[in-house]
Every structure is written in structure tokens, then in C-alpha cells.
Amino acid sequence: MRIASLCPSNTELLAFVGLADRIVGVDKYSDWPQTLNNVPRLGSDMDIDMDALEALRPDLVVASLSVPGMERNIERLEERKLPYIVLDPNSLADIGSNMLTVGAATDTLAHATAARERYEHMLDQYREISRAVTERPRLYWEWWPKPVFTPGGANWLTEISELAGAVNVFADDERASVQTDWEDVVGRDPDYILLAWVGIQQHLVKPNTVSSRLGGSELRAVRDSNVLVMEEPLYCRPSPRLVAGLSKLAAALHPDHYPAYDEAKLEEWLA
């Protein structure tokens, strides 16, 4: 089966369930696993080159609705009558369910089920450790600074926060993605400010800009030097690689409770 993936999180999920060798085309932002570096690129995940996609003769296109605007890709898949499925996860459970969706669509359900079990087992280990954590710092995750976008209660980062022994300060908002303002953030006065700007490389995000915002210098996260730049691929993509992000965050927040972050070991687990 020839598979095309239209966004990074889909590519990562396909690889996790053992389908990397069947991928014949990906969007230009897919950067894991590195074994796919030479696979043909199909342009931005927001604006896929449909002529290039169709030329690959895919048996299945794995599309996404994880970012507003991606519905245009699906409309064009319909117009060209290309075979596709759509993944649109918001929660960690959704990601596991997506593995089964992919397995059913590719006739690899047994492999996908095993991958899901491996994924759930790892999450269960962190759930168990999390139950013993009593001191839970309050986290503000920033997806975008102006206007402010942050994950709400229905998003995977609220779950990641909990599993890492912490609390998302916007967990009380039932939405998956929350547009608010900086004044709202200041009023919640988080212990940590975690900058994970969607689509922006880590080295381009400047944590010292937070203190220059109105009231920023008075925030406890700024006073305690707890404004951190997070790896966008490990926190902003709804794929099994969120487990690597969870491991890194938990070890940083509670080194006495959680195992040390081991990138090589996690890459082996993901492979």
C-alpha cells in the first residue's frame, strides 16, 4: 500500500504503528523519523500540492483537521476522488484511537493494536507516578503570544501536565484551544511559563520577551526564572512523540519522582 501523509503528527503516528516503509509522500514539515528525509515533499500542510500528491498514486491519503484551514486539503481530495481518512485528535486517548483507525484503513489492525497497547502502557506508568506527586506547579503553555493562544482543558497538554505532576492554568476552560489575552494570563500567575509557539523553531523563541510584557516582570514564573522554551515537535503535535515530551517535562519538574529523561531510549521506544 502506498500512503501519503499531509501533516507531521500523522507521519509520526504512521511510523509508530510500523508503516514508515509504506509512506511515499509527506508535507514539508514532517521531520521524524529521519528515515523519511528523502521521501517526496508535497508542500505546506496547510496547502498541499495536489498535482504532486496525485502523481504519487497513493492508495491512501492520511489527512488532518488539527489546524484551522486544513479543511481545504480535504475539499480538494474530494474533488480529485483520492482515497483518504482524516485524523483530528485532541486528547491522548484520541491519539490511541487514531492508531486503530489507521490500522483498519491499512489492513494492519493487529500491528496497530499492539502499538496502541505499548503507548497506553507508557502513559499508565506516568499516571501511576503522578498519583504520588503532591506539590503540583501551575503551568501556562503559550502556543502564540499575540493574540494569546493556549491549550484548554480538552487538549492533550492538559493531560500531559497532569501526568507530569503539574496543572495547566487553563484546564478550567473546556475548549481544546483557547484564545485569550495577556491580562488573563497575568491574573492566573503561573509557576512556569512554557513557550511552545506552533510552527516556530525553538531557537527563534526568546523567553526574555515575557518580562517586557505588561505586568510580566511581576509574575512568579519570571521572578523565579521559570520561563522555558519547549520543543514544538514534542508538545504541539498530537502524536505518540508526546510521550517523549511528557518524559522530559516530568523529569524537569519532579526529578525525585520521575525517571531521568533518556532521549536515546525514547527514540528506541518510538521506533
C-alpha positions in Angstrom: 0.0 0.0 0.0 1.2 3.5 -0.9 0.5 6.1 1.8 0.7 9.9 1.7 0.7 11.9 5.0 -0.4 15.5 5.0 0.9 16.7 8.4 3.8 15.9 10.8 1.6 14.3 13.5 0.1 11.9 11.0 3.6 11.0 9.7 4.8 10.3 13.3 1.8 8.1 14.1 2.1 6.1 10.9 5.8 5.5 11.7 4.9 4.4 15.3 2.5 1.8 14.1 5.1 0.4 11.7 4.0 1.9 8.4 7.0 4.2 7.6 8.2 2.0 4.8 4.8 2.5 3.0 4.9 6.3 3.1 5.6 7.7 -0.4 4.9 11.4 0.2 4.7 13.8 3.2 4.2 17.5 3.9 7.3 19.7 4.0 7.2 20.0 7.8 7.4 16.3 8.6 10.8 15.8 10.1 10.5 12.5 12.1 11.5 9.8 11.6 14.7 10.8 9.8 14.4 7.7 7.6 11.8 9.6 5.7 14.0 12.6 4.9 14.3 11.6 1.2 10.6 10.9 0.7 8.9 13.4 -1.8 7.6 16.6 -0.2 4.1 17.8 -1.0 4.3 21.4 0.3 2.8 23.0 3.3 0.4 21.0 5.5 -2.0 23.9 5.1 -1.7 24.0 1.3 -0.8 20.6 -0.2 0.3 20.4 -3.8 -2.5 18.2 -5.1 -0.9 17.7 -8.5 2.3 16.3 -6.8 0.1 14.2 -4.5 -1.9 12.7 -7.2 1.2 11.9 -9.2 2.4 9.6 -6.4 -0.7 7.4 -7.0 -1.4 6.9 -3.3 -3.7 4.1 -2.2 -4.4 6.1 1.0 -4.0 9.7 2.0 -3.9 10.4 5.7 -5.3 14.0 6.1 -5.8 16.1 9.2 -8.0 18.8 10.7 -5.7 19.6 13.6 -5.2 23.2 12.4 -7.9 25.5 11.1 -7.7 25.8 7.4 -6.7 22.2 6.7 -10.2 21.5 5.6 -9.2 23.0 2.2 -7.0 20.0 1.6 -9.9 17.6 2.3 -12.1 19.5 -0.1 -9.5 19.1 -2.9 -9.1 15.4 -2.1 -12.8 15.0 -2.6 -12.7 16.9 -5.9 -9.9 14.5 -7.2 -11.6 11.5 -5.7 -8.4 10.4 -3.9 -8.9 7.8 -1.1 -8.4 9.3 2.3 -9.0 9.2 6.0 -9.0 12.2 8.4 -7.3 12.3 11.8 -8.3 15.0 14.3 -7.2 14.1 17.8 -7.4 16.5 20.8 -6.7 14.1 23.6 -4.2 11.3 24.4 -7.0 8.8 24.1 -7.8 10.2 20.6 -4.2 9.5 19.5 -4.6 5.9 20.6 -7.9 5.6 18.8 -6.3 7.1 15.6 -3.8 4.2 15.6 -6.7 1.8 15.3 -8.3 3.9 12.6 -5.0 3.8 10.6 -4.7 0.0 11.3 -8.2 -0.6 9.9 -7.6 1.5 6.8 -4.3 -0.2 6.0 -5.2 -3.8 6.9 -2.7 -3.8 9.7 -5.0 -3.7 12.7 -3.1 -6.3 14.7 0.1 -4.2 14.5 -1.8 -1.0 15.3 -3.4 -2.6 18.3 0.0 -3.7 19.6 1.3 -0.2 19.1 -1.6 1.3 20.9 -1.1 -1.1 23.9 2.6 -0.1 24.0 1.6 3.6 24.0 -1.1 3.2 26.7 1.3 1.1 28.9 3.8 4.0 28.9 1.1 6.5 29.8 -0.1 4.2 32.6 3.4 4.3 34.1 3.3 8.0 34.3 -0.3 8.0 35.7 0.9 5.8 38.5 3.9 8.1 39.3 1.7 11.2 39.1 -0.7 10.0 41.8 2.1 10.2 44.3 3.0 13.8 43.5 1.5 16.3 46.0 3.3 19.6 45.1 1.9 20.4 41.6 3.3 23.6 39.9 0.9 25.6 37.7 1.8 25.8 34.1 0.9 28.3 31.4 1.5 26.9 27.9 1.8 29.5 25.2 1.1 28.4 21.7 1.1 32.0 20.4 1.8 35.4 22.1 -0.4 37.9 20.2 -3.2 37.1 20.2 -2.7 34.7 23.1 -3.5 31.1 22.2 -3.1 28.4 24.8 -4.4 24.8 25.3 -7.5 24.4 27.3 -9.0 21.5 29.3 -9.8 19.3 26.3 -6.3 19.5 24.9 -3.6 16.9 25.3 -1.3 19.3 27.0 -3.7 19.5 30.0 -3.3 15.7 30.3 0.5 15.9 29.7 0.7 18.5 32.6 -1.3 16.2 34.9 0.8 13.2 34.1 4.0 15.2 34.7 2.7 16.2 38.2 1.5 19.7 37.3 -1.6 21.6 36.4 -2.4 23.6 33.3 -3.7 27.0 34.5 -6.3 27.0 31.7 -7.6 23.5 32.4 -10.8 25.1 33.7 -11.6 26.2 30.1 -13.4 23.3 28.4 -12.1 24.2 24.9 -9.2 22.4 23.3 -7.7 25.7 22.1 -8.3 29.0 24.0 -7.9 32.5 22.6 -7.5 34.9 25.4 -5.3 37.9 26.3 -2.2 38.6 28.3 -4.1 40.2 31.2 -5.9 36.9 31.7 -2.5 35.1 31.9 -1.2 37.6 34.4 -4.2 37.1 36.6 -3.5 33.4 36.8 0.1 34.0 37.8 1.6 30.6 36.8 4.6 29.0 38.4 6.0 28.2 35.0 5.6 29.8 31.6 6.2 27.2 28.8 6.7 28.7 25.3 5.8 26.3 22.5 5.0 28.5 19.6 3.3 26.5 16.8 5.4 26.3 13.7 8.3 28.3 15.1 11.7 26.8 15.6 12.9 26.7 19.2 16.0 28.9 18.7 13.7 31.7 17.4 11.6 31.9 20.6 13.0 34.4 23.1 12.0 33.8 26.7 13.3 37.2 27.9 10.5 39.0 25.9 7.9 37.8 28.5 9.3 40.1 31.2 8.8 43.1 28.9 5.0 42.5 28.6 2.7 44.5 30.7 2.9 43.1 34.3 5.3 40.4 33.1 8.2 41.3 35.4 5.9 40.7 38.4 4.9 37.2 37.5 6.3 34.5 39.8 7.5 32.5 36.8 9.6 35.4 35.6 10.9 36.2 39.1 11.9 32.5 39.6 13.5 32.2 36.1 10.9 29.6 35.1 10.1 30.9 31.6 11.2 28.0 29.4 11.2 27.4 25.6 9.8 24.0 24.8 10.4 21.9 21.7 7.4 22.5 19.5 7.5 19.0 17.9 7.4 17.3 21.3 4.4 19.3 22.6 2.4 20.7 19.7 1.9 17.7 17.6 -0.8 15.1 18.6 1.3 12.0 18.0 2.9 9.3 20.1 6.0 11.5 20.4 4.1 13.5 23.1 5.4 10.7 25.4 8.9 12.0 24.8 7.8 15.5 25.7 6.0 14.1 28.8 9.1 12.3 29.9 11.3 15.4 29.5 8.8 17.7 31.3 8.2 15.3 34.2 11.9 14.8 34.8 12.5 18.6 34.8 9.6 19.4 37.2 10.0 16.4 39.6 13.4 14.8 39.3 12.9 13.0 42.5 9.7 11.3 41.4 10.2 10.5 37.7 12.9 8.7 35.7 15.6 10.9 34.1 14.9 11.9 30.5 16.7 9.5 28.1 16.3 10.7 24.6 18.1 7.6 23.0 15.9 5.2 25.0 12.7 7.0 24.0 13.7 7.1 20.3 14.2 3.3 20.5 10.7 3.0 22.1 9.2 5.1 19.4 10.9 3.2 16.5 
